[in-house]
Amino acid sequence: MKKNQKDDLRLTRRSVLKTAALASIAAPFVVPRSVFGTPEQAAPNDRVTIGHIGTGNQGGHLFRALQTVGDAQSVAVADCFKERREAYTEACGGKAYADFREILDRDDIDCVVVATPDHWHVPIAIMAARAGKDAYVEKPLGLTIEQNLACAEVFKDEDRIFQYGTQQRSQKHCWYGCELLRRGILGEVHTIEVDAPDGHGGGSKAAAPIPAGFDYEMWIGPAPMQPYYEDRCRPDGTYMVYDQSIGYLGGWGAHPLDIMVWGSGADLSGPITVEGTGVYHENDLLNAVFNWDMKIKLGKVDLIFKPGGDRTKFIGEKGWIEIRRQGITASDPAFLEVKIEPIETRIEREDDFGGFAPRPGGAKAAKKESLLHKSDNHYNDFVQAVKNHKQPASTLTDAVRSDNISQLCDIAVRTKEKIVWDPIEMKFLSASETAKKMISRPMRAPWTIEM
């Protein structure tokens, strides 16, 4: 993607507005300055400066959360809704932009928060890294496996910091459960059950005028140009139009699948075999997969992925532990009374991004307070990672691992195939030509991903 390209497309925003109608979001609103700020802030020159790209539902939440981080200062907002970007810049005393590339061109901005529609996550993140910015990027990751791999490569090449928007990693009970699992409390794990909230079809294709102050051309960006329908640009439709997303397979699946990755190296233990069923209606506006039932092999470990709550259950030789956003339970209550002590261990490999993968040349001995990064505030964790150039709680390596599983599920459902993926070499071991082509999608000109 061309960093300095300034054509007629002004970009971006996230239409993640789960409960509000588009008309009400586009209407004027006020964000009181008194809502933001913290009594203890670093001196201005020591603060991490942030540009916000997309301030819809989740983007607005991230904006507000970051105002409470003393070492951070929001200085710019880009959004396709004029009223929204102006309101948030007034709240932080920053500057509003219709084109997010103007934020990336500013030398005085350290990092960006990307909370756009799903199809924009990776293209904007890559542009940010090429522009020398660190990035907090909302889940899911890419629109395709190709985008995921490209994002990882660029951030590594540019040596930039990436925090994924899987905030459960900064919840104490999620860290605790995954730490216990990494220490082998269940013995060998043989089965993992993952549930994520389900999507649906439908969506109205009724003609509607584009709201005043909303740049639809920017919002569509690299996705295929389609008629404007209200349900395309507001939740939960935003998450379920296949041109823009793979639905809740990734949009909600990112959370419990991320816990699966964090608590287990099973997805790196051998080939990943994916098969299953799901529903999608090609003629509906909301045409992403829902009601899925996936049977997955992670090496020798069974992974069952179905619609339900947000939960990840690990079943091993000695019992089970189930981690949910709301809490943690176990087959034996004594599991959850174990105190985490410093540990000397031999890990396979802890890579530059905090993930685990086979280490060339053997294992590495290390004594650590904990195996997993510990954070109690996802937003401050990101700011400190930027400030100190250290990897945060929710890394890009792990984001690719979990998101690729969602992508493989989508491919298996749509092709009705059993597909096999090499998680180390990141390539298909068994798949039709149709399935292999689904690893990428064309992007609407002039948008491309330049490696």
C-alpha positions in Angstrom: 0.0 0.0 0.0 1.4 3.4 -0.9 2.1 5.3 2.2 2.1 8.8 0.6 -0.5 8.2 -2.0 -3.0 11.0 -1.8 -5.8 10.3 -4.2 -9.4 11.1 -3.9 -10.0 8.3 -1.4 -9.8 9.7 2.1 -9.8 7.0 4.6 -11.0 5.3 7.4 -13.0 4.5 10.4 -14.5 1.6 12.3 -18.3 1.1 12.0 -18.4 -1.0 15.1 -21.6 0.4 16.5 -23.2 -2.6 18.1 -26.3 -1.1 19.5 -26.8 2.2 17.8 -28.6 2.8 14.5 -26.4 4.5 11.9 -28.6 7.6 11.8 -28.1 8.2 15.5 -24.3 7.6 15.2 -24.1 10.0 12.3 -26.0 12.7 14.3 -24.2 15.2 16.4 -23.1 14.1 19.8 -21.0 15.5 22.6 -18.1 13.8 24.5 -17.5 15.9 27.6 -13.9 16.7 28.2 -14.4 16.0 31.9 -14.9 12.3 31.1 -11.2 12.0 30.2 -7.9 12.4 31.8 -6.0 11.1 34.9 -4.8 12.9 38.0 -1.2 11.7 37.4 0.3 12.2 34.0 3.8 12.1 32.7 5.4 15.3 31.5 4.2 16.0 28.0 7.5 15.2 26.4 7.5 11.8 28.0 4.0 10.8 26.9 3.3 8.3 24.2 1.3 10.2 21.5 -1.6 8.4 19.9 -3.6 8.7 16.8 -7.0 7.1 16.8 -8.2 5.6 13.5 -11.9 4.7 13.8 -13.9 5.9 16.9 -17.1 4.0 16.5 -18.4 1.7 19.2 -15.2 -0.2 20.1 -13.0 2.6 18.9 -14.8 5.0 21.2 -14.3 2.6 24.1 -10.6 2.4 23.4 -10.4 6.2 23.1 -12.0 6.6 26.5 -9.9 3.9 28.1 -6.6 5.4 26.9 -7.5 8.8 28.4 -7.0 7.2 31.8 -3.4 6.1 31.0 -1.1 8.7 32.5 1.7 8.1 30.1 -0.5 8.5 27.0 -1.8 11.5 25.1 -4.4 11.3 22.3 -3.5 13.9 19.7 -5.4 13.0 16.5 -8.5 11.2 15.3 -9.5 9.9 11.8 -13.0 8.7 11.1 -15.3 8.5 8.1 -18.1 10.2 10.2 -17.4 13.9 10.4 -19.4 14.5 13.6 -17.6 11.7 15.3 -14.1 12.6 14.5 -14.7 16.2 15.5 -16.3 15.3 18.8 -13.4 13.1 19.8 -10.8 15.6 18.8 -12.5 18.3 20.8 -12.5 15.9 23.8 -8.7 15.4 23.6 -7.7 18.7 22.2 -6.2 17.1 19.1 -6.8 17.4 15.4 -9.4 15.7 13.2 -8.6 14.1 9.9 -10.8 12.7 7.1 -7.8 10.7 5.7 -5.9 8.6 8.2 -2.7 8.7 6.2 -2.3 12.2 7.4 -2.0 10.8 10.9 0.7 8.4 9.7 2.6 11.2 8.1 3.0 13.0 11.4 6.4 12.6 12.9 5.1 13.5 16.4 2.8 10.6 16.7 4.2 7.4 18.2 1.4 4.9 17.6 -2.1 4.4 16.3 -5.2 2.6 17.6 -6.9 0.9 14.7 -10.6 0.2 15.4 -12.0 0.3 11.8 -14.3 -2.2 10.1 -12.6 -5.6 9.9 -11.5 -5.4 6.2 -9.4 -2.3 7.1 -7.4 -3.8 10.1 -4.4 -5.2 8.3 -4.1 -2.7 5.5 -4.0 0.2 7.9 -1.7 -1.7 10.4 0.8 -2.4 7.6 0.8 1.2 6.5 1.3 2.3 10.1 4.3 0.0 10.6 5.8 1.2 7.3 5.4 4.7 8.6 7.3 3.9 11.7 4.3 3.7 14.0 3.4 1.0 16.6 -0.2 -0.2 16.6 -3.0 -1.4 18.8 -5.3 -3.3 16.4 -8.7 -4.5 17.1 -9.7 -8.1 16.5 -10.2 -10.0 14.2 -6.9 -9.7 12.4 -7.0 -10.0 8.6 -9.6 -10.6 6.0 -7.5 -13.5 4.7 -4.5 -15.7 5.8 -2.4 -13.8 3.3 -3.1 -10.6 5.1 -2.2 -12.1 8.4 1.1 -13.4 7.2 1.9 -10.1 5.5 1.1 -8.2 8.7 3.5 -10.4 10.7 6.2 -10.0 8.2 6.0 -6.2 7.9 5.9 -5.7 11.7 8.9 -7.9 12.1 10.8 -6.2 9.3 10.0 -2.7 10.7 10.6 -3.8 14.3 7.3 -2.3 15.5 5.2 -3.1 18.5 1.7 -4.6 18.0 -1.0 -5.1 20.6 -4.0 -7.2 19.6 -7.4 -6.2 20.9 -8.0 -9.5 22.9 -8.4 -7.7 26.2 -9.0 -11.0 28.1 -5.2 -11.4 28.2 -5.2 -8.6 30.8 -7.8 -10.2 33.0 -6.2 -11.8 36.0 -8.2 -15.1 35.9 -7.4 -15.6 32.2 -3.7 -15.2 32.8 -3.9 -17.4 35.9 -5.7 -20.2 34.1 -3.4 -20.1 31.1 -0.3 -20.0 33.3 -1.5 -23.1 35.2 -2.0 -24.9 31.9 1.4 -23.9 30.6 2.9 -25.4 33.7 1.2 -28.7 33.0 -1.4 -28.8 35.8 -3.7 -31.0 33.7 -0.9 -33.2 32.4 -1.3 -33.9 28.7 -4.2 -32.0 27.2 -6.1 -34.1 24.7 -9.2 -32.1 24.0 -10.1 -28.4 23.8 -13.6 -27.0 23.5 -14.1 -23.5 22.2 -17.5 -21.7 22.0 -18.1 -18.2 20.5 -21.3 -16.3 20.0 -23.1 -17.1 16.7 -23.9 -14.9 13.8 -26.9 -14.9 11.5 -28.0 -14.2 8.0 -30.6 -11.7 6.7 -30.0 -7.9 6.5 -32.0 -5.4 4.6 -31.2 -4.4 1.1 -33.6 -1.5 1.1 -32.3 1.6 -0.7 -31.2 4.3 1.7 -29.5 7.7 1.3 -25.9 8.0 2.5 -26.0 10.0 5.8 -24.7 13.5 5.7 -21.1 13.7 6.9 -20.4 10.0 6.1 -17.8 9.2 3.4 -19.0 5.8 2.2 -16.3 5.6 -0.4 -13.6 5.8 2.3 -15.5 3.4 4.5 -15.6 0.7 1.7 -11.9 1.3 0.9 -10.2 -1.9 -0.4 -13.5 -4.0 -0.3 -15.6 -4.4 -3.5 -17.8 -1.4 -4.1 -21.4 -2.2 -3.3 -24.6 -0.2 -2.8 -25.0 1.6 0.4 -27.4 -0.2 2.8 -27.8 0.8 6.4 -27.3 -2.8 7.6 -24.0 -3.0 5.8 -22.5 -0.1 7.9 -23.9 -0.7 11.4 -23.5 -3.6 13.8 -24.1 -6.3 13.9 -24.3 -6.3 10.1 -20.8 -4.8 9.9 -19.4 -8.0 11.2 -21.4 -10.4 8.9 -21.0 -9.1 5.3 -18.5 -11.4 3.7 -16.9 -8.7 1.6 -15.9 -7.1 4.9 -15.5 -9.9 7.3 -15.6 -13.7 7.9 -18.3 -13.2 10.5 -18.2 -14.3 14.1 -15.9 -17.2 13.2 -13.2 -14.6 13.6 -15.0 -11.6 15.1 -16.0 -13.4 18.3 -13.9 -16.5 17.8 -10.8 -14.4 18.2 -11.3 -14.2 22.0 -11.7 -17.9 23.0 -9.4 -19.1 20.3 -6.8 -16.6 21.6 -7.2 -18.2 25.1 -6.7 -21.6 23.4 -3.4 -20.4 21.9 -2.2 -18.7 25.1 -3.0 -21.7 27.3 -1.7 -24.4 25.0 0.9 -24.9 22.3 -1.4 -27.6 20.7 -1.9 -25.6 17.5 1.9 -25.8 16.9 2.3 -29.5 17.8 1.5 -30.8 14.4 -0.6 -30.4 11.2 -3.9 -28.7 11.7 -6.8 -30.6 10.1 -10.1 -28.7 9.8 -13.5 -30.0 8.7 -17.0 -29.1 9.6 -20.3 -27.6 8.6 -21.9 -24.1 8.7 -24.6 -22.0 7.2 -24.4 -19.0 4.9 -26.8 -17.5 2.5 -25.1 -16.1 -0.7 -28.1 -13.9 -1.5 -28.4 -12.3 1.9 -26.6 -9.1 2.7 -25.3 -10.8 5.8 -23.6 -13.7 4.1 -20.8 -14.7 6.4 -20.8 -18.2 7.9 -22.9 -18.9 11.1 -24.1 -21.9 13.0 -20.8 -23.6 12.4 -19.8 -27.0 13.8 -16.0 -27.5 13.4 -14.0 -30.7 14.1 -10.3 -29.8 14.2 -7.2 -31.7 14.9 -4.2 -29.8 16.4 -1.6 -32.4 16.0 -3.0 -35.1 18.3 -5.3 -32.7 20.2 -9.0 -32.5 19.4 -10.4 -29.0 19.1 -14.2 -28.7 18.9 -15.4 -25.2 17.8 -19.1 -24.4 18.0 -21.4 -21.4 18.6 -22.2 -20.7 22.3 -20.8 -18.5 25.0 -17.3 -17.1 25.1 -15.5 -20.1 26.7 -12.4 -22.2 26.3 -12.3 -25.6 28.0 -9.0 -27.6 28.3 -9.5 -31.3 29.1 -6.4 -33.3 30.1 -5.2 -36.4 31.9 -6.0 -35.0 35.3 -9.2 -33.1 34.7 -10.3 -29.9 33.1 -10.1 -26.1 33.4 -12.6 -23.8 31.7 -11.8 -20.1 31.1 -14.5 -17.6 30.3 -14.6 -13.9 30.2 -16.7 -13.9 33.4 -14.6 -16.4 35.4 -12.8 -19.7 35.6 -13.9 -23.1 36.8 -12.1 -26.5 37.1 -12.9 -30.2 37.7 -10.9 -30.0 40.9 -11.3 -26.8 43.0 -7.7 -27.4 44.2 -6.4 -26.5 40.8 -7.5 -22.9 41.3 -5.8 -22.6 44.7 -2.3 -23.2 43.3 0.0 -20.3 44.0 2.1 -19.1 41.0 5.7 -19.3 42.0 8.8 -18.4 40.0 9.7 -21.3 37.8 12.8 -22.6 36.1 11.9 -24.4 33.0 13.0 -25.4 29.5 10.7 -23.9 26.9 10.7 -24.9 23.3 11.1 -21.3 22.1 9.8 -18.0 23.3 9.9 -15.9 20.2 10.3 -12.2 19.8 6.6 -11.7 20.1 6.0 -13.8 23.2 4.6 -16.8 21.3 5.8 -20.4 21.6 7.1 -22.4 18.7 9.8 -25.0 18.1 13.3 -23.6 18.7 16.0 -24.5 16.1 18.8 -26.3 17.9 16.8 -27.4 21.0 15.2 -26.0 24.1 16.3 -23.0 26.2 16.6 -23.0 30.0 15.1 -20.0 31.7 14.0 -18.9 35.2 10.9 -16.6 35.1 8.4 -15.1 37.5 5.8 -16.5 35.1 5.8 -18.1 31.7 3.2 -15.7 30.3 3.2 -12.0 30.2 1.2 -10.5 33.0 -0.9 -7.4 32.6 -3.8 -5.9 34.6 -4.6 -3.1 32.1 -4.5 -3.9 28.4 -4.3 -0.2 27.4 -1.5 0.8 29.8 0.3 -2.4 28.8 0.3 -1.3 25.2 1.5 2.2 26.1 4.3 0.9 28.2 5.3 -1.5 25.5 5.5 1.4 23.1 7.4 3.5 25.6 10.0 0.8 26.3 9.9 -1.1 23.0 8.9 -4.3 24.6 6.3 -6.8 23.5 2.9 -6.5 25.2 0.4 -9.1 26.4 -1.4 -9.9 23.2 1.2 -10.4 20.4 1.0 -10.4 16.7 2.5 -13.9 16.5 -0.4 -15.3 18.6 -2.9 -13.2 16.7 -1.9 -14.8 13.5 -2.1 -18.3 15.1 -5.7 -17.9 16.3 -7.0 -15.9 13.4 -5.6 -18.4 10.9 -7.7 -21.1 12.6 -10.9 -19.0 12.0 -9.8 -18.5 8.4 -9.3 -22.2 7.9 -12.8 -22.9 9.3 -14.3 -20.5 6.9 -12.5 -22.1 4.0 -13.5 -25.6 5.1 -17.2 -24.7 5.4 -17.4 -22.9 2.0 -15.5 -25.6 0.1 -17.0 -28.5 2.1 -13.5 -30.0 2.3 -11.2 -31.5 4.9 -8.2 -29.3 4.7 -4.8 -29.7 6.3 -2.5 -26.8 7.2 1.1 -26.7 8.3 1.2 -24.2 11.2 5.0 -23.9 11.2 5.6 -23.4 7.5 2.2 -21.6 7.1 1.1 -23.5 4.1 -1.5 -26.0 3.0 -0.6 -29.7 3.1 -3.9 -30.9 1.7 -6.4 -28.7 -0.1 -8.1 -28.2 -3.4 -7.1 -25.4 -5.8 -10.3 -23.7 -4.8 -9.3 -23.8 -1.2 -5.8 -22.6 -1.9 -7.1 -19.6 -3.8 -9.1 -18.5 -0.7 -5.9 -17.7 1.1 -6.1 -14.3 -0.5 -8.7 -11.8 -1.9 -8.2 -9.0 -4.4 -8.3 -5.5 -3.1 -10.1 -2.6 -4.8 -7.8 -0.2 -6.5 -5.9 1.9 -5.6 -5.4 -0.1 -2.4 -2.8 -2.8 -2.3 -0.5 -4.4 0.3 3.1 -3.7 -0.5 5.6 -6.0 1.2 
